[in-house]
Amino acid sequence: MLCGKKRSMILALIMLICLALPFCFAGTLQAESGFSQETLAVMLVIDVSGSMRYTDPQMLRETTGRIFIDLLSSEDYLGVITFDHDAEVVVPMQRLESTANKERIKNILSPKLQPRGNTDFLKALETAYAQFQEAEIAGARPAVVLLTDGEPDPDPARRQAEPAFMASYMESLWKKVSEFALEGYPIYTVGFGEEIDPEVISRLSIDTKGDYYLLQEPGELLVSFFELLGNLKNRRNLLETTYDLNAGAPQSFEFNVDEHTRQVNIVAVNLSGGSCGLSLVPPQGEGEAVEGVTVNNSDNYSLAVISGQPGKHQGSWKAVLSGNGEVRVLGSTDLSLKAWLEEPQPSSQHPANEPVHFKVKLTGGEYLVDMPLGVEIQVIKPGGKEETIIPLAENGGYYTGTYEGADREGTYELLLRLLLDGKTVSTVASRLYVRVLPSLVTDFWTDEGYRLGEEIVVTGSMSIGGKRLAEGSNFKVDRFSLHLDYDSGAGVSLQLFDDGRQEHGDIRQGDGIWSNRLTLNDLGPAAASLLAVGEYRGTEFFLEKNLGMVDVHPPGTIYLGLSGGRRWTSPGKDLTFSLKITNDSLFQETLLWEQRHEIGSFGLSKISLEPGASKTVPLDFSAYGGLETGLYSFPVVFTSENSLTAIEPSVLEFGLEILTPGEAFLRNSYRYILLALQSVSIIAISGIIFYALGLLLYRLLVYPRKKVDGILLYSRNSKPGEKLPQKIKIGKTRKNTVIISLNPENKNADYYLEGSKYNYDIIIKKVWENNCRPYIQGWQALLHRSYPLRLILECTAPGIIEFEGEILTRKELFHSDEFTSGEFFFQYINPYGKWYRDKKTDGTDVLEGRI
C-alpha cells in the first residue's frame, strides 16, 4: 500500500500537469446586501503585543480607540478585547447609553494598552466569538474591528521547534473564521507595520464579508477608523483636511447644516501629539450654549457633535481650531429618514374624476436597502367622513399607488405614513384640491432617457372625459409649458404653442395640441413637470403634473474592428467577415453600412445593438463572378441611425484575396490538414507525457517495492513473544530474492546461519503478479490503494516452516510474522508495516514429505 501523504503529493502533481496540458496548445484562457441596521454591536479587538512598542510608540492606538468610542451612538453596543499571546475582555459587550459610560470605558481601556507578549489571533477571535454568543444585542448589526501590527505568532519557541505547529494553528484559525462567517459576524481589520501579513489580514475580512485597511504607518489609524465607522453607520463625508497651526494663530472653517441633517460629527487630532482645541460658533453667533451641541477637548484631540431633530441646527456653522503643529480634521453627517410626496405635489390642483397617481421617494442613504419599510397614504374626502388607505408598492426606487375616488370637488386631506416593520415612524400631511378641470396629457416620455444635444418635439394637450379641448369661449390657456429641473441646479422652461408654426413643431393651429422643439443641452437627471395655467368655464386653474425623472446621457459611441478569419474566396463565391462591435452607449443603437460595392455585396446592411452590448457579428459577403485573381481592398463607411452617436472608426478598409477555384480548394484543404496535424501532435505529445510519467511513477512507486526489504530477527533458543537478539538486514541486499542458507557450502547464499544440523536454504522473495508494461504498472500503483505485490517465504527440501501450528514449505510473509525453521526462531519486521493491513493468508504450498 502507498503512503497516503506521498500519494496525495504525487496525485496533485499529476493533476496539475494534466490541467496545464491543454493550455500548452490552446493558448491562455482569458477569463459578482444584507439587512442594513444602523445600530451596531461592535467588538473592538486591539493588538497589544510587544511589537507595538516600536510600531506605535506614540500610542496612537489609544487616541484612535478613544475617538472611535466617542463617535459611536448612544444606542450602539460596544465590547473591548486586548490580546497578545492571551486575550482579555477589557469591557464586556454592553449598550453605550451615555457619554458618562463612554468615559468610563475609555478610562478602563487606557491602562490595558501597554505592549507585551506575542500575537495570538485565534485566542482573540475565540474570545470575541464567545462575547457575541453570550451578549444580548437586541437585533443590532454585529461587527468585529481588529487592530493589529503583525502576523499571527502565538508561540515563537514552538514555531521554531515544531515545524507543523503553525500549520495546525492556522488551520484552527481559519476554522474559527468560518464560524464567524456562518454566524454573520463580519471582521473589519486595520493593519499597520512592516511585519503585517496582508494575505492573513485580507482573508480574515473577505471570508467574513467584512473589509480591511492596510496602512503604511500608525498616523493613518484615525482616518481609517473614521472611514470604517462612517461606512458601518452610512454617514456622509463632510470634510477631511489638515491645518498647520505652527504659527500659533487659530484657524477656522465653515460648514453647513441643512434641514435633512440629524447629526454632525467633527474630530480634530494633533498629529504631532501636542495640544488641540476646537470650538463651534452656531448660525445665530456666539452667545449662550446651544442644546444638542457637545464639544470635548482632550490632550491631543477634540470631538464635536451636533445632534437633534432635523432642521434644529440648520444654517452655516463656524469651527475654530487652536494649538500648535499639524491638526487633522475629519467630519461626517448622519441624515434623517424621510418620505417625500412627489406626485401629486402638495397643495396642487387635480381634475375631478381622474385617478390620482401617488409617487413617493424615500431619502436617508444606502441604509434604506432591504429594510422592512412600507408606505401608505390615508385619503380623507371633503367633509371628513370617508377615509381610504392606499398601500404603495416599491417600483423602480419609488413607492407608487393609485386612488380612484377623486369624484367630488373640494379639498382632500392626505396623510403619508412611513412604516418600519408595520409601525409608523414618520408622517407627512398635505392637501389636494380637486376641481372640475381638464387633465394634462403629453408625449414627453421619461423612461428611456435622451441624448445630449438631441432635438425633440414636445407636445401636450388637455382633455375632459377623454375629449381633447381646443381654446374657445369656455376654455382659455394663458400658459402651457414643460419644466426640467436638473440635479446640477440648471433649469429649462419650454413654452408650448398651438399656433401651427413650423419652428414650434406644431402641425395645425387651434387643434388643441400645443407643441415646441426642445434641444437637450444639459447632462444628468432632471425632474420633469408639465404646467398649465388658464380658465375653464369661468374657473381659473393652475395645473401641474409631475412626469418623473428624466436622464440626459452622452450620445455614446460605437466602436468597430475587424476580427481575424478567412479573407479569401474565388469569383462568385461567398465568405464571411467578422466584425467586432461594441456599443458604448446607454441607448439601443442601429449601425448602418452600404450593401453593394465594386467587387461584391453584403447580405445585411444594418444591425441593432442593446445598450452596452459587445459582440462579433458575421457579415456575409458575395464576390461577383468574373473577378480576376489578386488582392482587392474596398472601404466601408459606417453610420448610426441616430446622427448624434459617434462611430469609431467610421471607415473600415476591407481586404479580400480572389483565388482560382483550385487555389481556393488547396488553401481550404491546407487548413484542415494543419488542424489534423495539430490534433495528432497533441495526441502524440500527450502519449509521450503519459508514457514518461508512467515510467517515473514506476521508478518511484513500483521498482523500490519489488526489492526485498525489512529485517529478519532470529535466535536458536527463543520462544514466541521473546525479544530476538540477532538480526539480518535483508533489505540491504537490494535484491528481489534473498537466500539464507544453513548449508556452509552454498556459495550463492546471501547469509549463512551457523549451528544447524540441517542442510537447506530459506528463501525470501518478492513476487509481482502483474504482466503489464512498466509505465502501466506505474499508473496502476498511483491510482490504486494496493497492488499485487507479495513477499513469499519458502525453503528448499528437506526444510520446513512451522507457523502457527502448521507445517509448510511456502507461505506469504507479513509484518510481525513469527515462524520456526531449522532449529531457529524467526520474526519478520516490515519497515512499512504501519501502512499494511494486519491480514495474514494461509500458506500457499502444502508440505511435501510432511514429517
Secondary structure, 3 states (H helix, E strand, C coil): CCCHHHHHHHHHHHHHHHHHCCHHHHCCCCCCCCCCCCCEEEEEEEECCCCHHHHCCCCHHHHHHHHHHHHCCCCCEEEEEEECCCEEEEEEEEECCCHHHHHHHHHHHHHHHCCCCCECHHHHHHHHHHHHHHCCCCCCEEEEEEEECCCCECCHHHHHHCCCHHHHHHHHHHHHHHHHHHHCCCEEEEEECCCCCHHHHHHHHHCCCCCEEEECCHHHHHHHHHHHHHHHHCCEEEEEEEEECCCCCCEEEEEEECCCEEEEEEEEEECCCCCEEEEEECCCCCCCCCCCEEEEECCCEEEEEEECCCCCCCEEEEEEEEECCEEEEEEEEEECCEEEEEECCCCEEEECCCCEEEEEEEECCHHHCCCCEEEEEEEECCCCCCEEEEEEEEECCEEEEEECCCCCCEEEEEEEEEEECCEEEEEEEEEEEEECCCEEEECCCCCCCEECCCEEEEEEEEEECCEECCCCCCEEEEEEEEEEEECCCCEEEEECECCCCHHHCCCCCCCCCEEEEEECCCCEEEEEEEEEEEEECCEEEEEEEEEEEEEEECCCEEEEEECCCCCEECCCCEEEEEEEEEEECCCCEEEEECCEECCEEECCCEEEECCCCEEEEEEEEEECCCCCCEEEEEEEEEEECCCCCEEECCEEEEEEEECCHHHHHHHHHHHHHHHHHHHHHHHHHHHHHHHHHHHHHHHHHHHHHHCCCCEEEEECCCCCCCCCCEEECHHHHCCCEEEEECCCCCCCCCEECCCCCCCCEEEEEEEECCCCCHHHHHHHHHHCCCCCEEEEEEECCCCCEEECCEEEEEEECCCCCEEEECCEEEEEECCCHHHCCCCCCCCCEECCCCC
